[in-house]
Amino acid sequence: MEPRPTIYDVARLAGVAASTVSRAFARPGRVNAETAARVFAAARELGYRTASLPGLTTSRTRTLALVVTDITNPFYAEIIRGVHEAAADLGYTVLLSHTMEDAHVERAWIEHELPTVEGIVLASSRMSDSAIRTLAKQKPVVVLNRRLPEVPSILIDNQRGMRRAMEHLGELGHTSVTYVSGPEASWTDGVRWQSLREAGYELEMKVQRVGPTNSPTIDAGFRRAGQVMAHPTTAVVAYNDVLAIGVIKGLGRRGVDVPNDVSVVGVDNILLAKVVEPELTTVASPLRSQGETAVRNLVAMVNGAVPTGEPLLLPVKLVVRRSTAQRSRKRTSPALGTTKVSSSASAAARSIDSTST
């Protein structure tokens, strides 16, 4: 009977130190992706089993990891619900992590828990592309709200959502829109801002931006209201619903009426969007469906399925409520001052009005 291959055999074949082999299995993200790939290829060739490393096991745990950036953000509630329901249907349990919008915390938690799970769902990860690629070489990974060519991803149609928000505001006669942006490290924020700019150019609407807002909460939106007022605008699109709700509260505190002075649009259609006064117009995202789809795809990968490499794009829809309204021809809010509309702008607004449904 041939002796079982050891960590030193793997190291010799891969051309690395034994300590590098140990890190590749025990601490993903600490080893260069190319080096990790050589280590795993050597291990497979030799028939090396990770059970020979302390703390690791080759047995099925039937456990998945879900990593979210902020568990207090209502955005994640429906994603978490979808993940748990799909996992239960498939006979899996879910280990939930809250990383506080911190890439270092996220990476450390994953490294600690990786040996106990069979696959990972990253919801709005703040880690670098290279760190996620390295992780995906260790265990099956599905990424939400982030596009990486080498890693399976499930996206919301942000381009269409932002276009619909701008079309809606244009139909109401608005010509100037301020985007209250989200976290600087957010891939989704970048896509939304770029999509708003493109839509603004095509629809001949001015688009400006305040931020970034690295902790996109109601309190942060409340504080951003002052910046919104500093730049004349008649409409706001916020990175998410909680920021939008904060902006509504902040503008109201400063004597600005929503929607009569400023219209506000959010993104996600969380439960609070129907509770705030006025009720929030928002781009509705299929959050529960996103969580369910992520788990079903992840479990398929755990069981040997090979992903296509193309991201899955889920549709969105605009839900119109009372936080948006027709732009006033003459706005006289004491906080924002009086805005006069030029004759050409008035004509354009009348043209928009005449074609609105």
ABEGO torsion letter per residue (X at the ends): XBBBBBAAAAAAAAGBBAAAAAAAAABBGABBAAAAAAAAAAAAAAGBBAAABBGBBABBAGBBBBBBABAABAAAAAAAAAAAAAAAAAGBBBBBBBAGGBAAAAAAAAAAAAAABABBBBBGBABBAAAAAAAAAABBBBBBGBBBAABBBBBBBAAAAAAAAAAAAAAAGBABBBBBBBBAABAAAAAAAAAAAAAAAAAGBBBBBBOBBABBBAAAAAAAAAAAAABBBABBBBABAAAAAAAAAAAAAAGBBOAAABBBBBBGGBAAAAABOBBBBBBBBBAAAAAAAAAAAAAAAAAGBBBAGBBBBBBBBBBBBAABBBBBABBABAAAEBBBBBAAAAAAAAAAAAABX
